């Protein structure tokens, strides 16, 4: 009998690609074979980022296909070269048309290369259920990795009930304003913070259809989480399988070097080495959130006002270039501004004191595993739910409060940084949560056992 062979297919944004590559590395370490499918556009982008990072840091830019257990393949995304790939709706529509047509031939080609170890499971992230139907027709098992919290997943699964109970209407809009508890032992949630509320009616309809397909065809729903973090949410369904934290180290010999869209500036690690322990304020809003121009300037002035060393990730890109004009009065002498970083290494560096974060789930998990207190600045989708866990459930962070115009002032940022860094209770809880979360992936830990269960199922 052959070894399990996974065809891993992420939706094409970094927040989906990164955890699936990390999971692929874990599966490879368990003796599985993984073929990782990227779009041609993203693959070229990542290869370029890897090459620039390697050149800048004198790393041998080996071909990431050199891993015997993980092979990278590509298909077109169906868009023209000049199309805007930051338009998620457009990308999604194109992928739904293109992927199901091209996938059967690709699977046939992959299987012909190794007839002993044909693809035994298609593993997708959310938004890619259209390819599960292809797998089902070909008699291949299917599973899904959800790149957001188990709580976010529960909210999606409960959409029909939320409509039935009059919490939301049939377009996903909140009807009631009071907080609700979706299931036992889950935190109270504000209906206007459900992850579809910032995405519009068309995307809500897509989510409803996506969940129906997942219910039918994905036998396991893998979550980058642990029972320590979300006991209530993970108890909702026997199909949920917590396998987190997915924290493969991004060292120079690891396949997940290929998962970044932008070259990583590793000089910041040397700069951090020169700073005092727990002194540096780290600021990053992930791969999608865009700060409005005036708010960007206010954040810059706040970092001057805090009078502490800071490391600030200002992502390169078309939209960002227009918004990221530094104010004339900004000095930034104590800080370092970079375009992209190896974030897991940053958050595990002893110089980091706190993390000003958009609270995306990957960043949340990485911050928890670094034992770093959070200052929460959520923008959209699941980030408000994650903020609830950080501030109200785990109590490892504080929220930056907006004024009546939805603006976060420099004084608010300075005040909250001082409060956060002066709160020993938050620091202690952060370190305890780090230990409890990480032990899940140790030998004999719950997530390690669940990975073994999943691999055995795939066999």
C-alpha positions as CSV (number, residue, x, y, z in Angstrom):
1,X,0.0,0.0,0.0
2,X,1.3,3.5,-0.9
3,X,1.8,6.4,1.5
4,X,-0.8,9.1,1.9
5,X,-0.6,11.7,-0.9
6,X,-2.3,15.1,-0.3
7,X,-3.1,17.6,-3.0
8,X,-3.1,20.9,-1.0
9,X,-5.0,23.8,-2.6
10,X,-5.2,27.1,-0.8
11,X,-7.3,30.2,-1.7
12,X,-4.7,32.6,-3.1
13,X,-4.2,35.1,-0.2
14,X,-1.3,34.8,2.2
15,X,-3.6,34.2,5.2
16,X,-4.7,30.9,3.5
17,X,-1.4,29.9,1.8
18,X,0.8,30.2,4.9
19,X,-1.1,27.9,7.3
20,X,-1.6,25.3,4.5
21,X,2.2,25.3,3.7
22,X,2.9,24.9,7.5
23,X,0.4,22.0,7.6
24,X,2.0,20.5,4.5
25,X,5.4,20.5,6.3
26,X,3.8,18.8,9.3
27,X,2.3,16.1,7.0
28,X,5.6,15.6,5.2
29,X,7.3,15.0,8.6
30,X,4.7,12.3,9.3
31,X,5.9,10.5,6.1
32,X,3.1,11.8,3.8
33,X,3.6,13.1,0.3
34,X,2.2,16.5,-0.5
35,X,1.7,18.2,-3.9
36,X,1.0,21.9,-3.3
37,X,-1.0,23.7,-5.9
38,X,-0.5,27.4,-6.4
39,X,-1.6,29.8,-9.1
40,X,1.1,30.7,-11.7
41,X,0.8,34.3,-10.7
42,X,1.3,33.7,-7.0
43,X,4.1,31.1,-7.5
44,X,6.1,33.6,-9.6
45,X,5.6,36.2,-6.9
46,X,6.7,34.0,-4.1
47,X,9.8,32.7,-6.1
48,X,10.8,36.3,-6.7
49,X,10.3,37.2,-3.0
50,X,12.4,34.1,-1.9
51,X,15.2,35.0,-4.4
52,X,15.4,38.7,-3.2
53,X,15.3,37.6,0.4
54,X,18.1,35.0,-0.2
55,X,20.2,37.5,-2.1
56,X,19.9,40.2,0.6
57,X,20.8,37.7,3.3
58,X,23.5,35.6,1.6
59,X,21.3,32.5,1.8
60,X,21.7,29.7,-0.7
61,X,18.5,30.0,-2.8
62,X,17.9,26.3,-3.2
63,X,14.9,25.2,-5.3
64,X,12.1,24.6,-2.8
65,X,11.0,21.6,-4.9
66,X,14.1,19.9,-3.5
67,X,12.0,18.4,-0.7
68,X,11.2,14.9,-1.7
69,X,7.9,15.0,0.2
70,X,6.5,18.4,-1.0
71,X,6.3,19.2,-4.7
72,X,4.9,22.5,-6.0
73,X,2.7,22.7,-9.1
74,X,0.8,25.5,-10.7
75,X,-2.4,26.3,-12.7
76,X,-3.5,29.6,-14.1
77,X,-6.0,31.6,-12.1
78,X,-8.0,32.6,-15.2
79,X,-7.3,36.3,-14.9
80,X,-5.4,38.5,-17.3
81,X,-1.9,39.8,-16.3
82,X,-3.3,43.4,-15.8
83,X,-6.3,42.3,-13.7
84,X,-6.4,43.5,-10.1
85,X,-5.8,40.5,-7.9
86,X,-6.6,42.5,-4.7
87,X,-10.3,42.3,-5.9
88,X,-11.2,39.2,-3.9
89,X,-14.6,38.8,-5.5
90,X,-13.2,38.9,-9.0
91,X,-10.4,36.4,-8.1
92,X,-13.0,34.1,-6.5
93,X,-15.3,34.1,-9.5
94,X,-12.4,33.4,-11.9
95,X,-11.0,30.5,-9.7
96,X,-14.5,28.9,-9.5
97,X,-14.6,28.8,-13.3
98,X,-11.0,27.9,-14.0
99,X,-10.0,25.4,-11.3
100,X,-12.6,22.6,-11.8
101,X,-12.0,22.5,-15.5
102,X,-8.2,22.2,-15.3
103,X,-7.8,20.1,-12.1
104,X,-8.8,16.6,-13.5
105,X,-5.9,16.7,-16.1
106,X,-3.5,17.9,-13.4
107,X,-4.4,15.1,-11.1
108,X,-4.0,12.6,-13.9
109,X,-0.5,14.0,-14.7
110,X,0.5,13.9,-11.0
111,X,-0.7,10.3,-10.6
112,X,1.1,9.2,-13.7
113,X,4.4,10.3,-12.2
114,X,4.0,7.9,-9.2
115,X,1.4,5.3,-9.7
116,X,2.3,3.7,-6.4
117,X,1.4,6.8,-4.4
118,X,-1.6,8.4,-6.2
119,X,-3.4,11.4,-4.7
120,X,-5.4,10.0,-1.8
121,X,-6.8,13.3,-0.3
122,X,-7.6,16.8,-1.6
123,X,-7.0,19.3,1.2
124,X,-8.3,22.8,0.6
125,X,-8.7,26.0,2.6
126,X,-12.0,27.8,2.8
127,X,-13.3,29.4,-0.5
128,X,-12.0,26.4,-2.5
129,X,-14.8,24.0,-2.2
130,X,-15.4,24.1,-6.0
131,X,-12.4,21.7,-6.3
132,X,-13.9,19.2,-3.7
133,X,-16.6,18.4,-6.2
134,X,-13.8,17.4,-8.7
135,X,-12.3,15.1,-6.0
136,X,-15.6,13.6,-5.1
137,X,-16.3,12.7,-8.8
138,X,-12.8,11.1,-9.0
139,X,-13.4,9.1,-5.8
140,X,-10.7,11.0,-3.8
141,X,-11.2,11.8,-0.1
142,X,-11.6,15.5,0.9
143,X,-10.8,17.6,3.9
144,X,-10.6,21.3,4.6
145,X,-8.3,23.6,6.7
146,X,-10.1,26.7,8.0
147,X,-7.6,29.5,8.3
148,X,-9.6,31.4,10.9
149,X,-10.7,30.6,14.5
150,X,-12.9,27.7,15.3
151,X,-15.3,30.3,16.6
152,X,-15.4,31.9,13.2
153,X,-16.1,28.5,11.7
154,X,-19.0,27.9,14.2
155,X,-20.5,31.2,13.2
156,X,-20.5,30.1,9.5
157,X,-21.9,26.7,10.4
158,X,-24.8,28.3,12.4
159,X,-25.9,30.7,9.6
160,X,-29.2,28.8,8.9
161,X,-29.9,28.9,12.7
162,X,-29.0,32.6,13.0
163,X,-31.5,33.4,10.2
164,X,-34.1,31.1,11.7
165,X,-33.7,32.8,15.2
166,X,-34.0,36.3,13.7
167,X,-30.4,37.3,14.6
168,X,-29.5,38.0,10.9
169,X,-31.6,38.4,7.8
170,X,-31.3,36.2,4.6
171,X,-28.6,38.5,3.3
172,X,-26.5,38.1,6.5
173,X,-27.3,41.6,7.9
174,X,-27.7,41.8,11.7
175,X,-31.3,42.3,12.8
176,X,-30.6,42.4,16.6
177,X,-27.9,44.6,18.2
178,X,-27.6,42.8,21.5
179,X,-24.8,40.3,22.0
180,X,-25.6,36.6,21.7
181,X,-24.0,33.3,22.6
182,X,-24.0,31.0,19.6
183,X,-23.3,27.8,21.6
184,X,-22.5,26.7,25.2
185,X,-19.1,27.8,26.7
186,X,-18.5,30.3,23.8
187,X,-18.0,34.0,24.4
188,X,-20.8,36.6,23.9
189,X,-20.6,37.9,20.3
190,X,-21.9,41.1,18.7
191,X,-23.9,40.1,15.5
192,X,-22.4,43.0,13.6
193,X,-18.9,41.4,14.1
194,X,-19.7,38.2,12.2
195,X,-17.0,37.7,9.7
196,X,-19.2,38.2,6.6
197,X,-20.6,41.5,7.8
198,X,-17.9,43.6,6.1
199,X,-18.0,41.6,2.8
200,X,-21.4,42.3,1.2
201,X,-24.4,40.3,0.1
202,X,-22.7,38.5,-2.8
203,X,-19.9,37.2,-0.6
204,X,-22.4,36.1,2.1
205,X,-24.2,34.1,-0.6
206,X,-20.9,32.5,-1.6
207,X,-20.2,31.6,2.1
208,X,-23.6,29.9,2.5
209,X,-23.0,27.8,-0.7
210,X,-19.4,27.1,0.4
211,X,-20.6,25.7,3.8
212,X,-23.2,23.5,2.1
213,X,-20.4,22.0,-0.1
214,X,-18.1,21.6,2.9
215,X,-20.8,19.8,4.9
216,X,-21.3,17.4,2.0
217,X,-17.8,16.7,0.9
218,X,-15.1,17.6,3.5
219,X,-14.9,14.8,6.0
220,X,-12.6,16.6,8.4
221,X,-12.6,20.4,9.2
222,X,-9.1,21.1,10.5
223,X,-8.6,24.1,12.7
224,X,-5.3,25.9,13.5
225,X,-6.4,26.1,17.1
226,X,-6.4,24.1,20.4
227,X,-8.9,23.1,23.1
228,X,-7.0,25.5,25.5
229,X,-7.8,28.4,23.2
230,X,-11.4,27.7,22.2
231,X,-12.9,24.8,24.2
232,X,-16.5,25.8,23.6
233,X,-16.2,26.2,19.8
234,X,-14.2,23.0,19.3
235,X,-16.8,21.0,21.2
236,X,-19.6,22.0,18.7
237,X,-18.9,19.3,16.1
238,X,-17.0,15.9,16.0
239,X,-15.9,16.9,12.5
240,X,-13.7,19.8,14.0
241,X,-10.1,18.6,14.4
242,X,-7.8,21.1,16.2
243,X,-4.2,20.6,14.9
244,X,-2.7,23.9,16.1
245,X,-0.6,25.8,16.6
246,X,0.8,25.5,13.1
247,X,4.2,27.0,14.1
248,X,6.7,25.4,11.7
249,X,9.9,27.4,12.2
250,X,10.7,29.5,9.1
251,X,14.4,28.6,9.0
252,X,16.4,28.8,5.9
253,X,16.0,25.2,5.0
254,X,12.3,25.0,5.3
255,X,9.8,24.9,2.5
256,X,7.6,27.6,3.9
257,X,10.2,30.1,2.9
258,X,8.2,30.1,-0.3
259,X,5.0,31.3,1.2
260,X,5.8,35.1,1.4
261,X,4.5,37.5,-1.2
262,X,7.2,40.1,-0.3
263,X,10.9,39.9,0.3
264,X,11.6,39.6,4.1
265,X,13.9,42.2,5.7
266,X,15.9,40.1,8.2
267,X,18.2,43.0,9.2
268,X,15.5,43.7,11.8
269,X,16.6,40.6,13.7
270,X,20.1,42.0,14.1
271,X,18.6,45.4,15.1
272,X,16.4,43.6,17.7
273,X,19.5,41.9,19.2
274,X,20.8,45.4,20.1
275,X,17.6,46.4,22.0
276,X,16.8,45.8,25.7
277,X,14.6,42.8,26.6
278,X,10.8,43.6,26.4
279,X,11.4,47.1,25.1
280,X,10.3,47.1,21.4
281,X,6.7,47.9,20.3
282,X,6.0,45.7,17.2
283,X,3.4,47.0,14.7
284,X,2.0,45.0,11.8
285,X,-1.4,44.7,10.2
286,X,-0.9,41.6,8.1
287,X,-1.2,41.1,4.4
288,X,-4.5,42.7,3.5
289,X,-5.6,45.5,5.9
290,X,-5.0,49.1,4.6
291,X,-4.7,52.0,7.0
292,X,-6.4,55.2,5.8
293,X,-3.9,58.1,5.2
294,X,-4.7,60.3,8.2
295,X,-4.8,57.3,10.5
296,X,-1.4,56.2,9.2
297,X,0.0,59.6,10.0
298,X,-1.5,59.5,13.5
299,X,0.1,56.1,14.1
300,X,3.5,57.5,13.0
301,X,3.1,60.4,15.4
302,X,2.0,58.0,18.2
303,X,5.2,55.9,17.8
304,X,7.2,59.1,18.3
305,X,5.2,60.0,21.3
306,X,5.6,56.6,23.0
307,X,9.3,57.2,23.1
308,X,10.2,53.5,22.9
309,X,12.0,51.6,20.2
310,X,9.5,50.3,17.6
311,X,9.5,47.9,14.7
312,X,6.9,48.9,12.2
313,X,5.9,46.8,9.1
314,X,4.8,49.1,6.3
315,X,3.8,46.7,3.5
316,X,4.7,47.6,-0.1
317,X,1.9,47.8,-2.7
318,X,-0.2,50.1,-4.9
319,X,-2.9,51.0,-2.3
320,X,-0.4,51.3,0.5
321,X,1.9,53.7,-1.4
322,X,-0.9,56.3,-1.7
323,X,-1.8,56.0,2.0
324,X,1.6,55.6,3.6
325,X,2.9,59.2,3.4
326,X,4.8,59.9,6.6
327,X,4.0,63.3,8.2
328,X,6.7,66.0,8.1
329,X,6.9,66.1,11.9
330,X,7.6,62.4,12.2
331,X,11.1,61.6,13.4
332,X,11.1,57.8,14.0
333,X,14.6,58.0,15.4
334,X,14.0,55.2,17.9
335,X,12.4,52.8,15.5
336,X,13.0,50.7,12.4
337,X,10.5,50.7,9.5
338,X,10.5,47.6,7.2
339,X,8.4,46.4,4.3
340,X,8.0,42.7,5.5
341,X,9.5,40.5,8.1
342,X,9.8,36.8,9.2
343,X,7.0,37.4,11.8
344,X,7.3,34.2,13.9
345,X,11.0,35.0,14.6
346,X,10.1,38.6,15.5
347,X,7.4,37.6,18.0
348,X,9.7,35.1,19.6
349,X,12.5,37.6,20.1
350,X,13.1,38.6,23.7
351,X,13.3,42.3,22.8
352,X,9.6,42.5,21.8
353,X,7.3,44.0,24.5
354,X,3.9,44.1,22.7
355,X,2.2,43.6,19.4
356,X,0.0,46.2,17.8
357,X,-2.0,43.9,15.6
358,X,-5.0,43.7,13.3
359,X,-5.9,40.4,15.1
360,X,-6.0,38.2,12.0
361,X,-6.0,34.6,13.2
362,X,-2.5,33.7,11.9
363,X,-1.0,36.7,13.7
364,X,-3.1,36.0,16.8
365,X,-1.8,32.4,17.0
366,X,1.8,33.6,16.3
367,X,1.5,36.3,19.0
368,X,0.1,33.8,21.5
369,X,2.9,31.3,20.8
370,X,5.4,34.1,21.3
371,X,3.9,35.0,24.7
372,X,3.5,38.6,23.6
373,X,0.7,41.0,24.9
374,X,-1.5,42.5,22.2
375,X,-2.8,45.9,21.5
376,X,-5.8,45.1,19.3
377,X,-6.7,47.2,16.1
378,X,-9.2,45.0,14.2
379,X,-10.2,46.0,10.6
380,X,-12.7,43.5,9.2
381,X,-13.9,39.9,8.8
382,X,-12.9,37.6,11.7
383,X,-10.6,40.2,13.4
384,X,-13.3,41.5,15.8
385,X,-14.0,37.9,17.0
386,X,-10.3,37.3,17.6
387,X,-10.1,40.6,19.5
388,X,-12.9,39.4,21.8
389,X,-10.8,36.3,22.7
390,X,-7.6,38.3,23.2
391,X,-9.1,41.0,25.4
392,X,-12.2,39.3,27.1
393,X,-11.5,35.6,27.2
394,X,-7.8,35.0,27.4
395,X,-7.1,38.5,28.8
396,X,-3.7,38.9,27.1
397,X,-4.3,42.3,25.5
398,X,-6.2,45.6,25.3
399,X,-8.3,47.2,22.6
400,X,-7.4,50.5,21.0
401,X,-10.6,52.6,21.3
402,X,-11.9,54.6,18.4
403,X,-13.4,58.1,18.9
404,X,-16.9,59.1,17.6
405,X,-15.4,59.5,14.1
406,X,-13.9,56.0,14.1
407,X,-10.4,57.4,14.5
408,X,-7.7,56.2,16.9
409,X,-5.7,59.1,18.3
410,X,-2.0,59.2,19.1
411,X,-2.8,59.9,22.7
412,X,-5.0,56.8,22.9
413,X,-2.2,54.7,21.4
414,X,0.4,56.1,23.8
415,X,-1.9,55.7,26.8
416,X,-2.8,52.0,25.9
417,X,0.9,51.1,25.3
418,X,1.8,52.4,28.7
419,X,-1.1,50.6,30.4
420,X,-0.4,47.4,28.6
421,X,3.3,47.4,29.4
422,X,2.6,48.3,33.1
423,X,0.2,45.4,33.5
424,X,2.0,42.4,35.0
425,X,-1.1,40.3,35.0
426,X,-1.4,40.5,31.2
427,X,2.3,39.6,30.9
428,X,1.9,36.5,33.2
429,X,-1.3,35.3,31.4
430,X,0.5,35.7,28.0
431,X,3.3,33.5,29.1
432,X,1.0,30.9,30.6
433,X,-1.2,30.8,27.4
434,X,2.0,30.4,25.4
435,X,3.0,27.3,27.4
436,X,-0.5,25.8,27.3
437,X,-0.9,26.4,23.5
438,X,2.5,25.1,22.5
439,X,2.3,21.9,24.5
440,X,-0.4,20.7,22.1
441,X,2.2,20.0,19.4
442,X,4.7,18.3,21.7
443,X,4.9,14.5,21.4
444,X,1.7,13.1,23.0
445,X,0.0,16.5,22.9
446,X,-3.6,16.8,21.7
447,X,-2.8,18.3,18.3
448,X,-0.1,15.8,17.7
449,X,-2.5,13.0,18.3
450,X,-5.1,14.6,16.0
451,X,-2.5,14.9,13.2
452,X,-1.8,11.2,13.6
453,X,-5.5,10.4,13.5
454,X,-5.8,12.5,10.3
455,X,-2.8,10.8,8.6
456,X,-4.2,7.3,9.6
457,X,-7.6,8.3,8.1
458,X,-5.8,9.4,4.9
459,X,-4.1,6.0,4.7
